[in-house]
Amino acid sequence: MQLGNKLRSFITNARHILYVSYKPGEERFKRTAKIVILGIILAGVLGLVIAIIISLLVTGSLALV
């Protein structure tokens, strides 16, 4: 495919995405932000728990460093 056709296809796809997308309302944005923050915290806590378990299994103490 030529460069011009690829560019035209990209522009067409980008216009379609902009056409079907919309700005979320304040309530939906807040709910999404809360869910994302909760997920980040959950992943951090899970990582800490795994690090503690591995530390206990390998060294027999809570030396996380």
C-alpha positions in Angstrom: 0.0 0.0 0.0 1.3 3.5 -0.8 2.1 6.1 1.8 -0.9 8.3 0.7 -3.3 5.4 1.1 -2.0 4.6 4.5 -2.3 8.2 5.6 -5.8 8.5 4.2 -6.8 5.3 6.0 -5.3 6.6 9.3 -7.2 9.9 9.0 -10.4 8.1 8.3 -10.0 5.8 11.3 -9.0 8.7 13.5 -12.1 10.7 12.5 -14.3 7.6 13.2 -12.8 7.3 16.7 -13.4 11.0 17.4 -17.0 10.7 16.1 -18.0 7.7 18.3 -16.1 8.9 21.4 -17.6 11.3 24.0 -16.6 13.2 27.1 -17.7 11.4 30.2 -19.9 13.2 32.7 -18.6 14.3 36.1 -20.2 11.4 37.9 -19.0 8.8 35.5 -15.5 10.3 35.6 -15.4 10.3 39.4 -16.6 6.7 39.5 -14.0 5.6 37.0 -11.2 7.5 38.9 -12.2 5.7 42.1 -12.1 2.3 40.5 -8.7 3.0 39.0 -7.3 4.2 42.3 -8.8 1.2 44.1 -7.1 -1.1 41.6 -3.7 0.6 42.0 -4.0 0.3 45.8 -5.1 -3.4 45.5 -2.1 -4.2 43.2 0.3 -2.5 45.7 -1.1 -4.4 48.7 -1.0 -7.7 46.8 2.6 -7.0 45.8 3.5 -6.2 49.4 1.9 -9.4 50.7 3.7 -11.5 48.1 7.0 -9.8 49.0 6.4 -10.5 52.7 5.6 -14.2 52.0 8.7 -14.6 49.8 10.8 -12.9 52.5 9.5 -15.2 55.2 10.1 -18.3 53.1 13.6 -17.4 52.0 15.1 -15.6 55.0 12.8 -16.7 57.8 12.3 -13.0 58.9 10.6 -9.9 57.6 13.8 -8.4 56.0 12.2 -6.9 52.9 15.4 -5.1 51.9 
